[in-house]
């Protein structure tokens, strides 16, 4: 069980490093649902980022409160 936890943590750390290398954490002027989604998908993709996967979320709509 511990090995699975270690593998998942390493996977997510590699994904976070990939997102950092792409500058997703430093661009704080554009905070939107799409940018947060792109960061999340990049982190989840993990090592696949280094195999050419470049996930991006281009459009995102948040639910609006009822009137």
C-alpha positions in Angstrom: 0.0 0.0 0.0 2.8 2.4 0.8 4.4 1.9 -2.6 1.2 3.1 -4.2 1.1 6.2 -2.1 4.8 6.9 -3.0 4.1 6.4 -6.7 1.1 8.8 -6.6 3.0 11.4 -4.7 6.0 11.2 -7.1 3.5 11.4 -10.1 1.9 14.6 -8.7 5.2 16.2 -7.9 6.5 15.6 -11.4 3.3 17.1 -12.7 3.7 20.2 -10.5 7.3 20.6 -11.7 6.0 20.4 -15.3 3.4 23.1 -14.6 6.0 25.2 -13.0 8.4 24.9 -16.0 5.5 26.0 -18.2 5.1 29.1 -16.1 1.6 28.3 -14.9 2.2 29.3 -11.3 4.0 32.6 -12.1 1.2 34.1 -14.2 -1.0 35.4 -11.5 -2.6 38.2 -13.5 -4.8 35.8 -15.4 -6.8 33.9 -12.7 -9.7 32.2 -14.2 -11.5 28.9 -14.2 -9.7 27.9 -17.4 -6.2 28.7 -16.0 -6.9 26.7 -12.8 -8.2 23.8 -14.8 -5.1 23.8 -17.0 -2.9 23.7 -13.9 -4.9 20.9 -12.4 -4.9 18.8 -15.6 -1.2 19.4 -16.1 -0.4 18.3 -12.5 -2.6 15.2 -12.9 -1.0 14.3 -16.2 2.3 14.1 -14.3 5.2 12.5 -16.3 3.0 12.3 -19.4 3.8 16.0 -19.8 7.4 15.0 -20.7 6.1 12.6 -23.4 4.4 15.4 -25.3 1.0 15.6 -23.5 0.1 19.3 -23.3 -3.3 19.5 -21.6 -5.1 22.9 -21.7 -8.6 24.0 -20.7 -9.6 26.8 -23.0 -13.2 27.5 -21.9 -14.8 27.1 -18.5 -18.1 28.4 -17.2 -18.9 28.6 -13.6 -22.5 28.1 -12.4 -24.3 31.3 -11.6 -26.4 31.8 -8.4 -30.1 31.7 -8.7 -31.9 35.1 -8.8 
